[in-house]
Every structure is written in structure tokens, then in C-alpha cells.
């Protein structure tokens, strides 16, 4: 996976697709905080284990609430994307800190493979819309700090 994380086009395309995917999910009759967390964890069940599953699910529930709230306030908040961007980055960073080293290595490798094959594989495409491979995470951090200032995500 060879992506220039400073390329604004990579960031914008990924972010637009990620938000559109979330908006489609919100329109689903099964949409809920619990379902979202279970669905997201279920995309890669071979990586999340019992010893940290509760914390992982809690993290995904928080992400759901933050992104949903950001979308609901978007227009009233002068088209402010920052709450949603911050939630995606915060969730991804927190998730990586919850995983043990083996999980983290497996997770990173799986996300890179999924990102590279997302046009050919529906499961890989779903994973690419719900998780941030390292180069995409780096792109989010770079672009957000470029717009809002260094350290804004910390």
C-alpha cells in the first residue's frame, strides 16, 4: 500500500466515502449504537478477542454516537467536519492502543490487504470504510492538523 498521506485527494475521497457509508447505515432499519459496534467488530472477528472485546465494543459505540451527532449538527455548525474527523482518528488510535502486539500486527496487515483489494472484494470494501489503514490514518492526521493546527487531535 503506497499512498502519499499528504495528498489531499486521497484524504477527501476516503472521507467522503466514509461519511456516505455512515449516512447509508443511519438510514437502515437496524441502525443502532449496539448494532453498529457489533457489525464493525464482526467484520474482523479473528482479530478482536475476548480479553479486550468489551473495550472494543464500547469504543465503537462511542464512535457511532460522536459521528451521528456530528452529522446531525453539520449544517447548523457551519459545515464543520471536525467532530467527525476527530472521532475517526480518536477511535482508530484508541483501538490500536487496546490491541495486544499480535492483534495489532494482524490488524494492520489485514487492513492493508483489504484496502488494496477493496474494488474486488465486498468484505474488503466494507473494512476499508469502517477502519483506517495506517497510511489513511496518517493522511487524516496530516490533513486535519494542516487545516485546524498541529496537536488539535491530541
GIRAQUI-V225742 format. One record per residue. N is the residue number from 0. RES is the residue in three letters. D_CENTER is the distance of its C-alpha to the mean C-alpha in Angstrom with 2 decimals. Layout:
n->N res->RES d_center->D_CENTER
n->N res->RES d_center->D_CENTER
This chain:
n->0 res->UNK d_center->17.38
n->1 res->UNK d_center->19.09
n->2 res->UNK d_center->17.11
n->3 res->UNK d_center->18.46
n->4 res->UNK d_center->15.70
n->5 res->UNK d_center->18.22
n->6 res->UNK d_center->18.45
n->7 res->UNK d_center->17.44
n->8 res->UNK d_center->17.52
n->9 res->UNK d_center->14.72
n->10 res->UNK d_center->12.48
n->11 res->UNK d_center->13.91
n->12 res->UNK d_center->13.78
n->13 res->UNK d_center->10.14
n->14 res->UNK d_center->9.35
n->15 res->UNK d_center->12.14
n->16 res->UNK d_center->11.18
n->17 res->UNK d_center->7.69
n->18 res->UNK d_center->9.88
n->19 res->UNK d_center->12.66
n->20 res->UNK d_center->11.01
n->21 res->UNK d_center->10.23
n->22 res->UNK d_center->13.79
n->23 res->UNK d_center->15.25
n->24 res->UNK d_center->13.92
n->25 res->UNK d_center->15.56
n->26 res->UNK d_center->18.72
n->27 res->UNK d_center->18.93
n->28 res->UNK d_center->21.73
n->29 res->UNK d_center->19.82
n->30 res->UNK d_center->17.09
n->31 res->UNK d_center->16.93
n->32 res->UNK d_center->14.99
n->33 res->UNK d_center->16.44
n->34 res->UNK d_center->15.93
n->35 res->UNK d_center->12.21
n->36 res->UNK d_center->11.96
n->37 res->UNK d_center->14.53
n->38 res->UNK d_center->13.12
n->39 res->UNK d_center->9.72
n->40 res->UNK d_center->11.92
n->41 res->UNK d_center->14.45
n->42 res->UNK d_center->12.64
n->43 res->UNK d_center->13.50
n->44 res->UNK d_center->16.38
n->45 res->UNK d_center->18.24
n->46 res->UNK d_center->15.99
n->47 res->UNK d_center->15.63
n->48 res->UNK d_center->19.21
n->49 res->UNK d_center->21.36
n->50 res->UNK d_center->21.80
n->51 res->UNK d_center->18.30
n->52 res->UNK d_center->17.12
n->53 res->UNK d_center->18.10
n->54 res->UNK d_center->16.07
n->55 res->UNK d_center->12.90
n->56 res->UNK d_center->13.61
n->57 res->UNK d_center->14.43
n->58 res->UNK d_center->11.21
n->59 res->UNK d_center->9.36
n->60 res->UNK d_center->12.34
n->61 res->UNK d_center->12.05
n->62 res->UNK d_center->8.55
n->63 res->UNK d_center->10.25
n->64 res->UNK d_center->13.26
n->65 res->UNK d_center->11.99
n->66 res->UNK d_center->10.21
n->67 res->UNK d_center->13.26
n->68 res->UNK d_center->15.58
n->69 res->UNK d_center->14.33
n->70 res->UNK d_center->14.93
n->71 res->UNK d_center->18.23
n->72 res->UNK d_center->19.39
n->73 res->UNK d_center->18.25
n->74 res->UNK d_center->21.72
n->75 res->UNK d_center->23.69
n->76 res->UNK d_center->21.89
n->77 res->UNK d_center->23.03
n->78 res->UNK d_center->19.88
n->79 res->UNK d_center->17.89
n->80 res->UNK d_center->14.21
n->81 res->UNK d_center->13.96
n->82 res->UNK d_center->13.03
n->83 res->UNK d_center->9.85
n->84 res->UNK d_center->9.02
n->85 res->UNK d_center->10.16
n->86 res->UNK d_center->8.20
n->87 res->UNK d_center->4.70
n->88 res->UNK d_center->6.99
n->89 res->UNK d_center->8.99
n->90 res->UNK d_center->6.93
n->91 res->UNK d_center->6.12
n->92 res->UNK d_center->9.75
n->93 res->UNK d_center->11.13
n->94 res->UNK d_center->9.99
n->95 res->UNK d_center->11.68
n->96 res->UNK d_center->14.59
n->97 res->UNK d_center->15.10
n->98 res->UNK d_center->15.55
n->99 res->UNK d_center->19.03
n->100 res->UNK d_center->19.86
n->101 res->UNK d_center->20.36
n->102 res->UNK d_center->17.11
n->103 res->UNK d_center->15.30
n->104 res->UNK d_center->17.41
n->105 res->UNK d_center->16.90
n->106 res->UNK d_center->13.10
n->107 res->UNK d_center->13.12
n->108 res->UNK d_center->15.85
n->109 res->UNK d_center->14.36
n->110 res->UNK d_center->11.18
n->111 res->UNK d_center->13.70
n->112 res->UNK d_center->16.03
n->113 res->UNK d_center->13.64
n->114 res->UNK d_center->12.63
n->115 res->UNK d_center->16.38
n->116 res->UNK d_center->17.50
n->117 res->UNK d_center->15.17
n->118 res->UNK d_center->18.17
n->119 res->UNK d_center->20.38
n->120 res->UNK d_center->18.48
n->121 res->UNK d_center->16.88
n->122 res->UNK d_center->15.12
n->123 res->UNK d_center->13.73
n->124 res->UNK d_center->12.66
n->125 res->UNK d_center->10.85
n->126 res->UNK d_center->9.04
n->127 res->UNK d_center->8.23
n->128 res->UNK d_center->6.84
n->129 res->UNK d_center->4.73
n->130 res->UNK d_center->3.97
n->131 res->UNK d_center->4.97
n->132 res->UNK d_center->8.73
n->133 res->UNK d_center->10.90
n->134 res->UNK d_center->12.46
n->135 res->UNK d_center->9.50
n->136 res->UNK d_center->8.40
n->137 res->UNK d_center->12.16
n->138 res->UNK d_center->12.36
n->139 res->UNK d_center->10.12
n->140 res->UNK d_center->12.27
n->141 res->UNK d_center->15.37
n->142 res->UNK d_center->15.17
n->143 res->UNK d_center->14.44
n->144 res->UNK d_center->17.22
n->145 res->UNK d_center->19.36
n->146 res->UNK d_center->19.31
n->147 res->UNK d_center->19.35
n->148 res->UNK d_center->20.94
n->149 res->UNK d_center->20.50
n->150 res->UNK d_center->19.28
n->151 res->UNK d_center->17.82
n->152 res->UNK d_center->14.55
n->153 res->UNK d_center->16.74
